[in-house]
Amino acid sequence: MPLRDRNKNAELEENLKRICNYQGVNGILIINADGIPIKSTFDQYTTVHYAAVISAITIQVKDLIKNLDSSDELNFLRLRSEQNEILIAPDKDYILVVVQVSSEV
């Protein structure tokens, strides 16, 4: 692996660790464009479950945004329940998902 790729991987790992250390963060998941989990801090069952559901939701919301305004695109999605908050940051090739404990507003 070229040095540049190793540096990028190390930087990614450092950023993921930093995010995981925030108070209330339960875990992080990175999904590729095909809905396949690439990186996760969850157990295998939770990883596969979240990847399937989040991929489907992201595709649907992207389509919704495009239908509302063809010049617009989805940048960030925040889902909140009584227990958890799911932060979804879709990109061209990947989806970053952060699951954290819902806080009182």
MOPAC internal coordinates of N, CA, C and O (Angstrom, degrees):
PM7 1SCF
backbone

  N    0.0000 0     0.00 0     0.00 0    0    0    0
  C    1.4520 1     0.00 0     0.00 0    1    0    0
  C    1.5232 1   108.75 1     0.00 0    2    1    0
  O    1.2310 1   120.38 1   -51.65 1    3    2    1
  N    1.3337 1   116.88 1   128.35 1    3    2    1
  C    1.4666 1   120.13 1   179.61 1    5    3    2
  C    1.5299 1   111.79 1   -60.70 1    6    5    3
  O    1.2310 1   121.49 1   -27.04 1    7    6    5
  N    1.3161 1   114.75 1   152.96 1    7    6    5
  C    1.4617 1   121.36 1  -178.48 1    9    7    6
  C    1.5253 1   111.40 1   -57.08 1   10    9    7
  O    1.2310 1   120.30 1   140.22 1   11   10    9
  N    1.3204 1   117.04 1   -39.78 1   11   10    9
  C    1.4750 1   121.06 1  -179.40 1   13   11   10
  C    1.5280 1   111.06 1   -60.20 1   14   13   11
  O    1.2310 1   120.10 1   137.13 1   15   14   13
  N    1.3389 1   117.42 1   -42.87 1   15   14   13
  C    1.4615 1   121.92 1   178.69 1   17   15   14
  C    1.5239 1   111.51 1   -66.83 1   18   17   15
  O    1.2310 1   120.75 1   141.38 1   19   18   17
  N    1.3222 1   116.18 1   -38.62 1   19   18   17
  C    1.4697 1   119.70 1   177.96 1   21   19   18
  C    1.5237 1   110.61 1   -65.06 1   22   21   19
  O    1.2310 1   120.24 1   141.31 1   23   22   21
  N    1.3255 1   117.14 1   -38.69 1   23   22   21
  C    1.4634 1   120.66 1   178.07 1   25   23   22
  C    1.5227 1   110.81 1   -65.61 1   26   25   23
  O    1.2310 1   120.10 1   139.89 1   27   26   25
  N    1.3349 1   117.42 1   -40.11 1   27   26   25
  C    1.4597 1   121.29 1   177.91 1   29   27   26
  C    1.5252 1   110.77 1   -65.07 1   30   29   27
  O    1.2310 1   120.39 1   138.11 1   31   30   29
  N    1.3312 1   116.86 1   -41.89 1   31   30   29
  C    1.4605 1   120.60 1   178.06 1   33   31   30
  C    1.5162 1   111.20 1   -63.74 1   34   33   31
  O    1.2310 1   120.34 1   138.11 1   35   34   33
  N    1.3107 1   116.96 1   -41.89 1   35   34   33
  C    1.4652 1   121.01 1   178.86 1   37   35   34
  C    1.5213 1   110.41 1   -64.56 1   38   37   35
  O    1.2310 1   120.59 1   140.10 1   39   38   37
  N    1.3368 1   116.48 1   -39.90 1   39   38   37
  C    1.4621 1   120.78 1   178.42 1   41   39   38
  C    1.5265 1   110.50 1   -65.87 1   42   41   39
  O    1.2310 1   120.26 1   138.94 1   43   42   41
  N    1.3231 1   117.11 1   -41.06 1   43   42   41
  C    1.4623 1   121.42 1   177.37 1   45   43   42
  C    1.5182 1   110.51 1   -61.97 1   46   45   43
  O    1.2310 1   120.46 1   132.70 1   47   46   45
  N    1.3180 1   116.73 1   -47.30 1   47   46   45
  C    1.4661 1   121.15 1   179.33 1   49   47   46
  C    1.5256 1   111.16 1   -58.94 1   50   49   47
  O    1.2310 1   120.79 1   137.29 1   51   50   49
  N    1.3130 1   116.09 1   -42.71 1   51   50   49
  C    1.4678 1   120.81 1   179.75 1   53   51   50
  C    1.5254 1   111.01 1   -63.70 1   54   53   51
  O    1.2310 1   120.46 1   136.68 1   55   54   53
  N    1.3305 1   116.73 1   -43.32 1   55   54   53
  C    1.4598 1   120.66 1   178.60 1   57   55   54
  C    1.5254 1   112.14 1   -64.20 1   58   57   55
  O    1.2310 1   120.53 1   139.40 1   59   58   57
  N    1.3264 1   116.59 1   -40.60 1   59   58   57
  C    1.4661 1   119.86 1   178.40 1   61   59   58
  C    1.5279 1   111.09 1   -65.49 1   62   61   59
  O    1.2310 1   120.21 1   138.52 1   63   62   61
  N    1.3122 1   117.20 1   -41.48 1   63   62   61
  C    1.4702 1   120.52 1   177.20 1   65   63   62
  C    1.5234 1   110.60 1   -61.92 1   66   65   63
  O    1.2310 1   120.75 1   138.57 1   67   66   65
  N    1.3220 1   116.18 1   -41.43 1   67   66   65
  C    1.4652 1   120.93 1   179.84 1   69   67   66
  C    1.5269 1   110.38 1   -61.70 1   70   69   67
  O    1.2310 1   120.61 1   135.19 1   71   70   69
  N    1.3283 1   116.44 1   -44.81 1   71   70   69
  C    1.4702 1   120.17 1   179.83 1   73   71   70
  C    1.5267 1   110.23 1   -65.01 1   74   73   71
  O    1.2310 1   120.11 1   137.32 1   75   74   73
  N    1.3218 1   117.40 1   -42.68 1   75   74   73
  C    1.4690 1   121.46 1  -179.90 1   77   75   74
  C    1.5214 1   112.28 1   -62.11 1   78   77   75
  O    1.2310 1   120.10 1   153.33 1   79   78   77
  N    1.3242 1   117.41 1   -26.67 1   79   78   77
  C    1.4590 1   120.93 1  -178.51 1   81   79   78
  C    1.5193 1   113.72 1   -80.36 1   82   81   79
  O    1.2310 1   120.02 1   170.40 1   83   82   81
  N    1.3475 1   117.57 1    -9.60 1   83   82   81
  C    1.4581 1   119.37 1   176.11 1   85   83   82
  C    1.5186 1   109.44 1   -64.83 1   86   85   83
  O    1.2310 1   121.00 1   -38.01 1   87   86   85
  N    1.3097 1   115.69 1   141.99 1   87   86   85
  C    1.4559 1   121.64 1   179.97 1   89   87   86
  C    1.5287 1   110.05 1   -60.29 1   90   89   87
  O    1.2310 1   120.51 1   -48.88 1   91   90   89
  N    1.3149 1   116.63 1   131.12 1   91   90   89
  C    1.4508 1   122.00 1   176.33 1   93   91   90
  C    1.5196 1   115.58 1    91.59 1   94   93   91
  O    1.2310 1   119.67 1   171.36 1   95   94   93
  N    1.3270 1   118.24 1    -8.64 1   95   94   93
  C    1.4646 1   120.35 1  -179.89 1   97   95   94
  C    1.5295 1   108.87 1   -77.39 1   98   97   95
  O    1.2310 1   121.28 1   -56.77 1   99   98   97
  N    1.3293 1   115.16 1   123.23 1   99   98   97
  C    1.4716 1   120.88 1   178.69 1  101   99   98
  C    1.5160 1   112.03 1   -87.40 1  102  101   99
  O    1.2310 1   120.40 1   149.27 1  103  102  101
  N    1.3308 1   116.85 1   -30.73 1  103  102  101
  C    1.4489 1   119.15 1  -179.67 1  105  103  102
  C    1.5101 1   113.12 1   174.24 1  106  105  103
  O    1.2310 1   121.81 1    -8.22 1  107  106  105
  N    1.3315 1   114.14 1   171.78 1  107  106  105
  C    1.4613 1   122.59 1  -177.57 1  109  107  106
  C    1.5222 1   108.32 1  -131.75 1  110  109  107
  O    1.2310 1   121.55 1   -33.57 1  111  110  109
  N    1.3265 1   114.64 1   146.43 1  111  110  109
  C    1.4499 1   121.13 1   178.90 1  113  111  110
  C    1.5223 1   108.37 1  -140.31 1  114  113  111
  O    1.2310 1   120.44 1   -43.74 1  115  114  113
  N    1.3215 1   116.76 1   136.26 1  115  114  113
  C    1.4659 1   121.71 1   173.33 1  117  115  114
  C    1.5224 1   106.61 1  -118.63 1  118  117  115
  O    1.2310 1   121.32 1   -53.43 1  119  118  117
  N    1.3401 1   115.08 1   126.57 1  119  118  117
  C    1.4575 1   122.36 1  -176.89 1  121  119  118
  C    1.5256 1   108.25 1  -118.45 1  122  121  119
  O    1.2310 1   120.23 1   -40.43 1  123  122  121
  N    1.3253 1   117.17 1   139.57 1  123  122  121
  C    1.4691 1   118.48 1   176.93 1  125  123  122
  C    1.5311 1   109.94 1   -82.85 1  126  125  123
  O    1.2310 1   120.58 1    -1.14 1  127  126  125
  N    1.3195 1   116.49 1   178.86 1  127  126  125
  C    1.4658 1   121.99 1  -175.57 1  129  127  126
  C    1.5288 1   112.78 1   -63.64 1  130  129  127
  O    1.2310 1   120.20 1   159.43 1  131  130  129
  N    1.3194 1   117.23 1   -20.57 1  131  130  129
  C    1.4618 1   121.57 1   179.31 1  133  131  130
  C    1.5291 1   112.65 1   -91.13 1  134  133  131
  O    1.2310 1   120.39 1  -176.83 1  135  134  133
  N    1.3363 1   116.87 1     3.17 1  135  134  133
  C    1.4609 1   120.47 1   179.57 1  137  135  134
  C    1.5109 1   114.15 1    84.27 1  138  137  135
  O    1.2310 1   120.52 1  -166.63 1  139  138  137
  N    1.3189 1   116.61 1    13.37 1  139  138  137
  C    1.4671 1   121.38 1  -179.03 1  141  139  138
  C    1.5210 1   109.44 1   -94.28 1  142  141  139
  O    1.2310 1   120.08 1   -51.82 1  143  142  141
  N    1.3389 1   117.46 1   128.18 1  143  142  141
  C    1.4650 1   119.76 1   178.33 1  145  143  142
  C    1.5263 1   111.24 1   -65.13 1  146  145  143
  O    1.2310 1   120.95 1   -48.80 1  147  146  145
  N    1.3266 1   115.78 1   131.20 1  147  146  145
  C    1.4615 1   122.44 1   179.63 1  149  147  146
  C    1.5235 1   110.67 1  -101.70 1  150  149  147
  O    1.2310 1   121.17 1   139.84 1  151  150  149
  N    1.3084 1   115.36 1   -40.16 1  151  150  149
  C    1.4660 1   121.65 1  -176.45 1  153  151  150
  C    1.5202 1   107.39 1  -146.64 1  154  153  151
  O    1.2310 1   120.26 1   -40.15 1  155  154  153
  N    1.3169 1   117.10 1   139.85 1  155  154  153
  C    1.4527 1   119.93 1   179.94 1  157  155  154
  C    1.5132 1   111.25 1  -157.23 1  158  157  155
  O    1.2310 1   121.64 1   -30.95 1  159  158  157
  N    1.3208 1   114.46 1   149.05 1  159  158  157
  C    1.4561 1   120.26 1   173.30 1  161  159  158
  C    1.5235 1   110.69 1  -104.12 1  162  161  159
  O    1.2310 1   120.35 1  -176.81 1  163  162  161
  N    1.3392 1   116.93 1     3.19 1  163  162  161
  C    1.4633 1   122.40 1   178.78 1  165  163  162
  C    1.5252 1   110.38 1   -92.66 1  166  165  163
  O    1.2310 1   120.85 1   -12.92 1  167  166  165
  N    1.3361 1   115.98 1   167.08 1  167  166  165
  C    1.4588 1   119.88 1   173.52 1  169  167  166
  C    1.5272 1   108.87 1   -69.33 1  170  169  167
  O    1.2310 1   120.14 1   -11.53 1  171  170  169
  N    1.3313 1   117.34 1   168.47 1  171  170  169
  C    1.4648 1   121.55 1  -172.86 1  173  171  170
  C    1.5240 1   112.34 1   -61.33 1  174  173  171
  O    1.2310 1   119.65 1   135.44 1  175  174  173
  N    1.3291 1   118.26 1   -44.56 1  175  174  173
  C    1.4633 1   120.86 1  -179.10 1  177  175  174
  C    1.5243 1   110.92 1   -61.14 1  178  177  175
  O    1.2310 1   120.32 1   130.68 1  179  178  177
  N    1.3176 1   117.00 1   -49.32 1  179  178  177
  C    1.4650 1   121.55 1  -179.10 1  181  179  178
  C    1.5220 1   110.47 1   -63.48 1  182  181  179
  O    1.2310 1   120.10 1   139.77 1  183  182  181
  N    1.3181 1   117.40 1   -40.23 1  183  182  181
  C    1.4591 1   121.97 1   178.87 1  185  183  182
  C    1.5191 1   111.27 1   -59.01 1  186  185  183
  O    1.2310 1   120.32 1   129.05 1  187  186  185
  N    1.3239 1   116.99 1   -50.95 1  187  186  185
  C    1.4681 1   121.53 1  -178.34 1  189  187  186
  C    1.5255 1   110.54 1   -64.75 1  190  189  187
  O    1.2310 1   120.68 1   138.63 1  191  190  189
  N    1.3169 1   116.30 1   -41.37 1  191  190  189
  C    1.4691 1   120.74 1  -179.73 1  193  191  190
  C    1.5307 1   110.93 1   -63.36 1  194  193  191
  O    1.2310 1   120.25 1   128.90 1  195  194  193
  N    1.3118 1   117.13 1   -51.10 1  195  194  193
  C    1.4719 1   121.22 1   179.00 1  197  195  194
  C    1.5307 1   110.86 1   -60.88 1  198  197  195
  O    1.2310 1   120.20 1   136.64 1  199  198  197
  N    1.3267 1   117.23 1   -43.36 1  199  198  197
  C    1.4662 1   120.62 1  -177.90 1  201  199  198
  C    1.5226 1   110.90 1   -59.46 1  202  201  199
  O    1.2310 1   120.04 1   135.29 1  203  202  201
  N    1.3169 1   117.54 1   -44.71 1  203  202  201
  C    1.4631 1   121.30 1  -178.96 1  205  203  202
  C    1.5229 1   111.06 1   -64.89 1  206  205  203
  O    1.2310 1   120.59 1   131.59 1  207  206  205
  N    1.3149 1   116.47 1   -48.41 1  207  206  205
  C    1.4598 1   120.53 1  -176.16 1  209  207  206
  C    1.5326 1   111.24 1   -69.45 1  210  209  207
  O    1.2310 1   120.16 1   134.31 1  211  210  209
  N    1.3107 1   117.30 1   -45.69 1  211  210  209
  C    1.4646 1   120.93 1  -178.02 1  213  211  210
  C    1.5230 1   111.06 1   -65.41 1  214  213  211
  O    1.2310 1   120.02 1   139.88 1  215  214  213
  N    1.3250 1   117.56 1   -40.12 1  215  214  213
  C    1.4697 1   120.08 1   178.00 1  217  215  214
  C    1.5237 1   110.39 1   -60.11 1  218  217  215
  O    1.2310 1   120.35 1   133.72 1  219  218  217
  N    1.3230 1   116.93 1   -46.28 1  219  218  217
  C    1.4631 1   121.19 1  -179.03 1  221  219  218
  C    1.5288 1   111.23 1   -63.42 1  222  221  219
  O    1.2310 1   120.54 1   134.60 1  223  222  221
  N    1.3218 1   116.57 1   -45.40 1  223  222  221
  C    1.4732 1   120.68 1   179.83 1  225  223  222
  C    1.5244 1   110.30 1   -62.56 1  226  225  223
  O    1.2310 1   120.51 1   136.22 1  227  226  225
  N    1.3199 1   116.64 1   -43.78 1  227  226  225
  C    1.4673 1   120.55 1  -178.13 1  229  227  226
  C    1.5254 1   111.21 1   -61.98 1  230  229  227
  O    1.2310 1   120.38 1   137.15 1  231  230  229
  N    1.3159 1   116.89 1   -42.85 1  231  230  229
  C    1.4742 1   120.53 1   178.14 1  233  231  230
  C    1.5250 1   110.11 1   -61.91 1  234  233  231
  O    1.2310 1   120.30 1   135.19 1  235  234  233
  N    1.3219 1   117.03 1   -44.81 1  235  234  233
  C    1.4615 1   120.76 1  -179.34 1  237  235  234
  C    1.5191 1   112.13 1   -63.77 1  238  237  235
  O    1.2310 1   120.38 1   137.24 1  239  238  237
  N    1.3218 1   116.87 1   -42.76 1  239  238  237
  C    1.4670 1   120.13 1  -179.32 1  241  239  238
  C    1.5288 1   110.62 1   -69.72 1  242  241  239
  O    1.2310 1   119.74 1   141.58 1  243  242  241
  N    1.3380 1   118.11 1   -38.42 1  243  242  241
  C    1.4710 1   120.33 1   175.59 1  245  243  242
  C    1.5235 1   110.18 1   -58.50 1  246  245  243
  O    1.2310 1   120.40 1   135.21 1  247  246  245
  N    1.3429 1   116.84 1   -44.79 1  247  246  245
  C    1.4633 1   121.15 1   178.52 1  249  247  246
  C    1.5264 1   111.10 1   -63.10 1  250  249  247
  O    1.2310 1   120.31 1   138.28 1  251  250  249
  N    1.3139 1   117.02 1   -41.72 1  251  250  249
  C    1.4579 1   121.49 1   178.32 1  253  251  250
  C    1.5225 1   111.17 1   -59.73 1  254  253  251
  O    1.2310 1   120.36 1   132.62 1  255  254  253
  N    1.3072 1   116.92 1   -47.38 1  255  254  253
  C    1.4683 1   121.70 1   179.84 1  257  255  254
  C    1.5291 1   109.97 1   -60.85 1  258  257  255
  O    1.2310 1   120.17 1   134.89 1  259  258  257
  N    1.3306 1   117.28 1   -45.11 1  259  258  257
  C    1.4678 1   121.17 1   179.31 1  261  259  258
  C    1.5270 1   111.22 1   -62.70 1  262  261  259
  O    1.2310 1   120.06 1   141.49 1  263  262  261
  N    1.3476 1   117.49 1   -38.51 1  263  262  261
  C    1.4653 1   121.06 1   178.52 1  265  263  262
  C    1.5240 1   112.00 1   -67.10 1  266  265  263
  O    1.2310 1   120.52 1   145.97 1  267  266  265
  N    1.3136 1   116.62 1   -34.03 1  267  266  265
  C    1.4583 1   120.30 1   179.16 1  269  267  266
  C    1.5222 1   111.95 1   -73.39 1  270  269  267
  O    1.2310 1   121.15 1   140.13 1  271  270  269
  N    1.3284 1   115.40 1   -39.87 1  271  270  269
  C    1.4634 1   120.93 1  -179.12 1  273  271  270
  C    1.5259 1   108.00 1  -154.29 1  274  273  271
  O    1.2310 1   120.56 1   -73.76 1  275  274  273
  N    1.3165 1   116.53 1   106.24 1  275  274  273
  C    1.4680 1   120.88 1  -174.11 1  277  275  274
  C    1.5289 1   113.70 1   -62.91 1  278  277  275
  O    1.2310 1   120.01 1   163.36 1  279  278  277
  N    1.3186 1   117.58 1   -16.64 1  279  278  277
  C    1.4625 1   119.87 1   179.13 1  281  279  278
  C    1.5316 1   112.47 1   -90.96 1  282  281  279
  O    1.2310 1   120.54 1   177.81 1  283  282  281
  N    1.3322 1   116.58 1    -2.19 1  283  282  281
  C    1.4588 1   121.30 1  -176.05 1  285  283  282
  C    1.5316 1   110.18 1  -103.08 1  286  285  283
  O    1.2310 1   120.65 1   -16.57 1  287  286  285
  N    1.3276 1   116.36 1   163.43 1  287  286  285
  C    1.4607 1   120.73 1   176.18 1  289  287  286
  C    1.5202 1   110.20 1  -149.10 1  290  289  287
  O    1.2310 1   121.03 1   -22.93 1  291  290  289
  N    1.3168 1   115.64 1   157.07 1  291  290  289
  C    1.4554 1   122.23 1  -179.80 1  293  291  290
  C    1.5281 1   109.88 1   -75.06 1  294  293  291
  O    1.2310 1   120.68 1   -52.05 1  295  294  293
  N    1.3338 1   116.31 1   127.95 1  295  294  293
  C    1.4612 1   121.98 1   176.90 1  297  295  294
  C    1.5195 1   112.48 1  -109.13 1  298  297  295
  O    1.2310 1   121.00 1   144.86 1  299  298  297
  N    1.3231 1   115.70 1   -35.14 1  299  298  297
  C    1.4554 1   119.76 1  -174.41 1  301  299  298
  C    1.5124 1   108.72 1  -158.20 1  302  301  299
  O    1.2310 1   120.44 1   -37.06 1  303  302  301
  N    1.3309 1   116.77 1   142.94 1  303  302  301
  C    1.4542 1   121.77 1   179.13 1  305  303  302
  C    1.5218 1   108.32 1  -134.35 1  306  305  303
  O    1.2310 1   121.43 1   -46.45 1  307  306  305
  N    1.3166 1   114.87 1   133.55 1  307  306  305
  C    1.4644 1   120.31 1  -178.62 1  309  307  306
  C    1.5227 1   108.08 1  -124.91 1  310  309  307
  O    1.2310 1   120.65 1   -61.73 1  311  310  309
  N    1.3323 1   116.35 1   118.27 1  311  310  309
  C    1.4551 1   122.41 1   178.36 1  313  311  310
  C    1.5161 1   108.33 1  -111.77 1  314  313  311
  O    1.2310 1   121.30 1   -46.56 1  315  314  313
  N    1.3317 1   115.11 1   133.44 1  315  314  313
  C    1.4579 1   118.31 1  -176.34 1  317  315  314
  C    1.5202 1   110.29 1  -129.84 1  318  317  315
  O    1.2310 1   120.78 1   -47.52 1  319  318  317
  N    1.3140 1   116.11 1   132.48 1  319  318  317
  C    1.4549 1   122.54 1   173.58 1  321  319  318
  C    1.5182 1   107.51 1  -120.81 1  322  321  319
  O    1.2310 1   120.37 1     4.17 1  323  322  321
  N    1.3041 1   116.90 1  -175.83 1  323  322  321
  C    1.4657 1   118.99 1   179.02 1  325  323  322
  C    1.5259 1   111.68 1   -64.76 1  326  325  323
  O    1.2310 1   120.35 1   146.96 1  327  326  325
  N    1.3250 1   116.94 1   -33.04 1  327  326  325
  C    1.4596 1   120.68 1  -175.24 1  329  327  326
  C    1.5178 1   114.36 1  -100.06 1  330  329  327
  O    1.2310 1   120.35 1   141.01 1  331  330  329
  N    1.3233 1   116.94 1   -38.99 1  331  330  329
  C    1.4659 1   120.28 1  -172.98 1  333  331  330
  C    1.5086 1   112.76 1  -129.13 1  334  333  331
  O    1.2310 1   122.18 1   -19.95 1  335  334  333
  N    1.3043 1   113.42 1   160.05 1  335  334  333
  C    1.4481 1   122.77 1   172.41 1  337  335  334
  C    1.5270 1   105.64 1  -125.89 1  338  337  335
  O    1.2310 1   120.69 1   -51.62 1  339  338  337
  N    1.3338 1   116.28 1   128.38 1  339  338  337
  C    1.4525 1   120.74 1  -178.74 1  341  339  338
  C    1.5175 1   107.78 1  -113.43 1  342  341  339
  O    1.2310 1   120.72 1   -61.65 1  343  342  341
  N    1.3091 1   116.23 1   118.35 1  343  342  341
  C    1.4584 1   123.04 1  -179.52 1  345  343  342
  C    1.5252 1   108.03 1  -102.44 1  346  345  343
  O    1.2310 1   120.65 1   -56.99 1  347  346  345
  N    1.3294 1   116.37 1   123.01 1  347  346  345
  C    1.4570 1   121.46 1  -174.62 1  349  347  346
  C    1.5268 1   108.74 1  -121.13 1  350  349  347
  O    1.2310 1   120.88 1   -58.22 1  351  350  349
  N    1.3243 1   115.92 1   121.78 1  351  350  349
  C    1.4631 1   121.63 1   179.39 1  353  351  350
  C    1.5295 1   108.37 1  -120.20 1  354  353  351
  O    1.2310 1   120.53 1   -86.51 1  355  354  353
  N    1.3480 1   116.59 1    93.49 1  355  354  353
  C    1.4615 1   118.97 1   179.66 1  357  355  354
  C    1.5206 1   111.48 1   -77.72 1  358  357  355
  O    1.2310 1   121.01 1   -34.58 1  359  358  357
  N    1.3098 1   115.67 1   145.42 1  359  358  357
  C    1.4498 1   122.43 1   175.66 1  361  359  358
  C    1.5202 1   106.82 1  -129.91 1  362  361  359
  O    1.2310 1   119.87 1     3.37 1  363  362  361
  N    1.3124 1   117.85 1  -176.63 1  363  362  361
  C    1.4620 1   121.62 1  -178.28 1  365  363  362
  C    1.5313 1   111.64 1   -59.66 1  366  365  363
  O    1.2310 1   120.08 1   132.91 1  367  366  365
  N    1.3176 1   117.45 1   -47.09 1  367  366  365
  C    1.4653 1   121.67 1  -173.93 1  369  367  366
  C    1.5236 1   114.29 1  -109.03 1  370  369  367
  O    1.2310 1   119.88 1   163.47 1  371  370  369
  N    1.3382 1   117.84 1   -16.53 1  371  370  369
  C    1.4539 1   120.87 1  -173.35 1  373  371  370
  C    1.5223 1   111.23 1  -139.91 1  374  373  371
  O    1.2310 1   121.67 1   -17.52 1  375  374  373
  N    1.3367 1   114.41 1   162.48 1  375  374  373
  C    1.4615 1   121.50 1   172.56 1  377  375  374
  C    1.5250 1   106.46 1  -125.56 1  378  377  375
  O    1.2310 1   120.87 1   -54.45 1  379  378  377
  N    1.3236 1   115.94 1   125.55 1  379  378  377
  C    1.4544 1   121.06 1   175.23 1  381  379  378
  C    1.5178 1   107.79 1   -98.10 1  382  381  379
  O    1.2310 1   120.68 1   -51.24 1  383  382  381
  N    1.3414 1   116.31 1   128.76 1  383  382  381
  C    1.4567 1   121.91 1  -179.33 1  385  383  382
  C    1.5220 1   108.31 1  -123.34 1  386  385  383
  O    1.2310 1   120.65 1   -50.35 1  387  386  385
  N    1.3233 1   116.36 1   129.65 1  387  386  385
  C    1.4570 1   122.13 1   175.10 1  389  387  386
  C    1.5302 1   106.75 1  -121.88 1  390  389  387
  O    1.2310 1   120.75 1   -54.41 1  391  390  389
  N    1.3135 1   116.17 1   125.59 1  391  390  389
  C    1.4599 1   121.47 1   177.92 1  393  391  390
  C    1.5120 1   107.18 1  -108.94 1  394  393  391
  O    1.2310 1   121.46 1   -53.94 1  395  394  393
  N    1.3428 1   114.81 1   126.06 1  395  394  393
  C    1.4615 1   119.25 1   180.00 1  397  395  394
  C    1.5209 1   109.66 1  -136.36 1  398  397  395
  O    1.2310 1   121.53 1   -15.63 1  399  398  397
  N    1.3125 1   114.68 1   164.37 1  399  398  397
  C    1.4496 1   121.43 1   178.04 1  401  399  398
  C    1.5147 1   109.11 1   -70.68 1  402  401  399
  O    1.2310 1   120.22 1   -45.87 1  403  402  401
  N    1.3376 1   117.18 1   134.13 1  403  402  401
  C    1.4621 1   120.01 1   176.29 1  405  403  402
  C    1.5174 1   109.27 1   -64.71 1  406  405  403
  O    1.2310 1   121.36 1   -43.61 1  407  406  405
  N    1.3221 1   115.00 1   136.39 1  407  406  405
  C    1.4559 1   119.06 1   177.35 1  409  407  406
  C    1.5216 1   108.91 1  -107.72 1  410  409  407
  O    1.2310 1   121.06 1   -24.30 1  411  410  409
  N    1.3036 1   115.57 1   155.70 1  411  410  409
  C    1.4646 1   120.83 1   177.67 1  413  411  410
  C    1.5149 1   108.89 1   -70.45 1  414  413  411
  O    1.2310 1   120.69 1   -42.78 1  415  414  413
  N    1.3202 1   116.28 1   137.22 1  415  414  413
  C    1.4584 1   120.98 1   179.15 1  417  415  414
  C    1.5012 1   109.36 1   -97.24 1  418  417  415
  O    1.2310 1   120.10 1   180.00 1  419  418  417

